[in-house]
Amino acid sequence: SNKDNERDLNRFLQYSPLKQDLILTVVITREIVSILLGTLLYTSANLRAQQQLRIWLG
């Protein structure tokens, strides 16, 4: 909810700049990793499907 977000933001802003940087780095890294993993999983699933189609279609 918005109240929770506001509270989290206020808590975040009370941290030291160094801690803020660290948290942002962790959050961004996690996002990037999940996007990369998603892309990899999607790509490998796609490749597997294409191979399976080739086998079926001979």
FENHULIN-V664886 format. One record per helix or strand. SS is the DSSP state (hx for helix, st for strand). FROM is the first residue (numbers start at 1). TO is the last residue. If there is no record, write none. Layout:
# FENHULIN-V664886
ss: [SS | SS]
from: [FROM | FROM]
to: [TO | TO]
This chain:
# FENHULIN-V664886
ss: [hx | hx]
from: [2 | 17]
to: [14 | 57]
